[in-house]
Amino acid sequence: MKATVRVIAKEAGVSPATVSRVLSGSAPVSPRIRAQVLKAAENAGYLPEEQRTVAILLEENDIHSYAKLILEQLLNQLSNRKY
């Protein structure tokens, strides 16, 4: 079974909203509840999604032919790696 917020919540005995707050770190949760949720998440095989963000900021006038070639290759490699 996939480790969903609902599955983790049921195992931890808390609401899905509490699981979401613990996993995202978006709001304070008591240490005891946090430990319960993290243990339930581990038992369920939960793996956090990776953030895969790359930002490149250039002014259009600054792109010379060599820099443009490097940028195109970088974008190709990032695309190949599912960024």
Beta strands, then each sheet from edge to edge (+ up, - down):
end
